[in-house]
Amino acid sequence: EAIGAKFDLRPVVEGDRAGLALRLARAMLFKPAGAVDADPLHVIARSAQSEPAASILQEAIQTGVVAPLAAVIGGPDAERRAALVASVLLG
């Protein structure tokens, strides 16, 4: 649950498709005022070597990033295109 909340892009992807890229860029570059949470990218770096942690992380990214993006992108290969966007966003 704690990891999943870090990778929830649903609030970012809500809205018109025309503004999606700008909202994604802002979400990646700017943290809300007063945010003290751990950076999700640090979670990725620290968890990659642990199989159980990597599995949990992969599920969180699929559920919180790829699936919401695919729903907004729509069309053919939406899931694949969303995964490519996620790979750019998350490194």
Backbone bond lengths (Angstrom), bond angles and torsions (degrees), N, CA, C in turn:
res aa  C-N    CA-C-N  psi(-1)  N-CA   C-N-CA  omega(-1)  CA-C   N-CA-C  phi
1 E - - - 1.446 - - 1.521 111.34 -
2 A 1.324 116.95 -43.56 1.464 119.96 -178.55 1.526 111.15 -64.58
3 I 1.308 116.69 -40.70 1.463 120.76 179.43 1.521 110.47 -69.47
4 G 1.315 117.08 -44.02 1.456 121.14 -178.62 1.514 112.86 -56.91
5 A 1.313 117.30 -38.34 1.462 121.14 -179.72 1.526 111.75 -64.81
6 K 1.307 117.27 -29.26 1.473 121.12 -179.84 1.517 112.13 -70.83
7 F 1.322 117.20 -24.70 1.460 121.49 -175.27 1.525 112.08 -114.17
8 D 1.316 117.21 33.25 1.461 120.73 -178.92 1.518 109.89 -97.60
9 L 1.323 116.33 101.53 1.467 121.45 179.90 1.520 113.39 -92.04
10 R 1.315 117.35 3.19 1.468 118.40 -177.39 1.523 112.86 -53.79
11 P 1.344 121.03 -44.06 1.469 119.12 178.23 1.535 112.83 -62.69
12 V 1.324 116.87 -29.70 1.465 121.07 -178.38 1.525 111.22 -76.63
13 V 1.318 116.99 -39.38 1.461 119.43 -175.97 1.524 113.18 -80.82
14 E 1.330 117.40 -14.37 1.457 119.78 177.75 1.524 109.34 -66.82
15 G 1.290 116.00 137.27 1.457 121.04 -179.14 1.511 110.79 121.53
16 D 1.310 114.91 -171.04 1.465 119.42 -176.09 1.525 111.65 -72.11
17 R 1.331 115.49 148.72 1.471 120.87 179.97 1.514 111.46 -65.53
18 A 1.327 117.82 -31.13 1.464 120.77 -177.26 1.530 111.73 -61.91
19 G 1.314 118.07 -31.19 1.462 121.15 -178.95 1.511 114.31 -97.41
20 L 1.333 117.22 4.84 1.462 120.96 -175.45 1.524 112.77 -59.73
21 A 1.316 117.61 -47.70 1.473 120.44 -177.26 1.526 110.76 -60.11
22 L 1.318 117.52 -42.60 1.459 120.99 179.65 1.525 110.80 -65.36
23 R 1.331 117.14 -42.56 1.467 119.56 178.68 1.524 111.57 -64.02
24 L 1.339 116.84 -39.93 1.467 120.27 177.68 1.517 111.42 -63.86
25 A 1.326 116.57 -44.58 1.465 120.35 179.55 1.530 110.72 -61.46
26 R 1.302 116.55 -44.70 1.472 119.96 179.40 1.515 111.43 -63.25
27 A 1.324 116.78 -40.23 1.467 120.41 179.81 1.524 111.55 -63.91
28 M 1.322 117.04 -34.92 1.457 120.74 -179.20 1.524 112.49 -79.74
29 L 1.323 116.75 -30.52 1.463 120.37 -173.25 1.524 114.71 -95.65
30 F 1.313 117.17 -29.51 1.460 120.11 -174.03 1.515 110.93 -120.55
31 K 1.320 115.28 133.62 1.461 121.12 176.28 1.531 107.83 -98.15
32 P 1.341 117.00 145.23 1.458 119.32 177.03 1.526 110.99 -60.19
33 A 1.308 115.81 149.15 1.470 120.40 178.86 1.525 109.23 -56.91
34 G 1.310 115.99 133.08 1.453 121.59 178.23 1.514 114.72 82.23
35 A 1.314 118.44 2.26 1.467 120.81 -179.74 1.518 109.86 -70.26
36 V 1.309 115.96 126.47 1.469 120.92 179.28 1.521 111.15 -123.11
37 D 1.323 116.45 6.37 1.464 120.48 -179.11 1.524 110.30 -64.77
38 A 1.314 114.99 155.32 1.460 120.61 175.57 1.523 109.31 -65.49
39 D 1.297 116.29 142.51 1.461 121.76 178.61 1.522 109.08 -67.99
40 P 1.335 118.26 127.71 1.465 119.99 -179.65 1.525 113.28 -59.06
41 L 1.317 117.55 -27.70 1.456 119.42 178.74 1.521 111.54 -68.12
42 H 1.321 117.06 -30.15 1.465 119.88 174.19 1.525 110.37 -67.96
43 V 1.321 116.00 -35.00 1.468 120.11 177.27 1.521 109.47 -60.77
44 I 1.335 116.73 -42.90 1.466 120.76 178.97 1.520 110.32 -60.70
45 A 1.310 116.59 -49.40 1.458 121.04 -176.54 1.521 111.73 -61.79
46 R 1.313 116.97 -38.54 1.461 120.42 -176.83 1.523 113.03 -80.44
47 S 1.316 116.97 -22.31 1.464 120.14 -173.89 1.513 114.20 -99.20
48 A 1.299 118.09 -11.02 1.456 121.37 -171.49 1.526 113.23 -61.14
49 Q 1.302 118.78 -28.54 1.464 121.04 -175.77 1.522 113.66 -85.78
50 S 1.317 117.47 -13.16 1.466 121.09 -178.90 1.528 109.19 -100.01
51 E 1.327 117.46 119.52 1.465 120.47 -178.12 1.522 112.86 -59.05
52 P 1.337 119.60 -47.95 1.472 117.92 178.77 1.532 112.10 -62.54
53 A 1.312 117.02 -41.68 1.465 120.33 -179.94 1.523 110.97 -67.50
54 A 1.318 117.12 -39.98 1.462 120.87 179.44 1.525 110.60 -63.94
55 S 1.317 117.79 -37.64 1.456 121.94 178.67 1.527 110.97 -65.23
56 I 1.313 116.72 -44.37 1.473 121.61 177.71 1.518 110.03 -62.92
57 L 1.302 116.07 -42.78 1.463 121.84 179.62 1.521 111.37 -64.18
58 Q 1.323 117.30 -42.97 1.460 121.47 179.08 1.527 110.45 -61.17
59 E 1.307 117.06 -42.71 1.467 121.08 178.53 1.530 110.78 -64.82
60 A 1.324 117.44 -40.76 1.469 120.79 179.11 1.519 111.27 -63.65
61 I 1.318 117.11 -40.47 1.467 121.03 179.41 1.522 110.09 -68.65
62 Q 1.320 117.48 -41.68 1.468 121.06 178.49 1.524 110.53 -61.22
63 T 1.320 116.40 -46.91 1.461 121.73 -175.97 1.528 112.63 -74.12
64 G 1.320 116.73 -42.35 1.460 120.36 -173.14 1.502 116.08 -93.17
65 V 1.334 117.34 -19.71 1.467 120.21 -177.23 1.522 111.20 -117.70
66 V 1.318 117.03 -60.82 1.468 120.75 -172.79 1.530 111.67 -65.20
67 A 1.305 118.55 -50.28 1.468 120.72 -176.87 1.529 112.41 -61.24
68 P 1.344 119.96 -47.60 1.464 118.71 177.88 1.530 113.14 -63.21
69 L 1.334 116.86 -38.26 1.464 119.62 177.04 1.517 111.19 -64.21
70 A 1.321 117.18 -43.15 1.460 121.08 179.94 1.524 110.68 -61.15
71 A 1.323 116.77 -38.57 1.463 120.28 179.72 1.525 111.29 -63.50
72 V 1.315 116.92 -37.87 1.465 120.82 179.95 1.524 111.15 -77.24
73 I 1.325 116.65 -41.44 1.459 120.87 -178.51 1.522 110.36 -64.50
74 G 1.324 116.57 -48.30 1.456 121.16 179.20 1.518 112.99 62.28
75 G 1.308 115.81 -177.17 1.453 121.64 177.00 1.514 113.26 76.65
76 P 1.344 114.28 -173.26 1.464 119.71 -178.55 1.538 111.41 -62.92
77 D 1.299 116.09 139.90 1.466 122.99 176.27 1.525 113.53 57.36
78 A 1.327 117.21 31.29 1.464 120.76 -178.53 1.527 111.73 -57.94
79 E 1.310 116.75 -41.44 1.473 120.72 -178.99 1.534 110.45 -64.12
80 R 1.312 116.30 -43.56 1.464 120.82 179.69 1.535 110.71 -65.46
81 R 1.318 116.68 -43.60 1.469 120.09 179.74 1.517 110.81 -66.49
82 A 1.333 117.09 -37.74 1.467 120.88 177.52 1.530 110.26 -64.94
83 A 1.317 117.35 -39.78 1.468 120.73 177.54 1.532 110.91 -63.39
84 L 1.327 116.81 -36.87 1.466 119.11 176.33 1.525 111.68 -66.32
85 V 1.322 116.92 -41.21 1.474 120.32 176.36 1.520 109.37 -61.83
86 A 1.320 117.18 -44.29 1.453 120.85 179.87 1.517 111.44 -61.64
87 S 1.333 117.01 -38.52 1.466 119.25 179.75 1.530 110.92 -66.16
88 V 1.316 117.13 -34.19 1.475 119.84 176.21 1.520 109.92 -70.02
89 L 1.327 117.59 -44.61 1.448 121.24 -177.48 1.532 112.57 -65.90
90 L 1.312 116.30 -40.18 1.462 120.66 -173.43 1.519 113.65 -98.85
91 G 1.328 116.33 -5.47 1.463 119.49 176.76 1.476 111.51 83.69
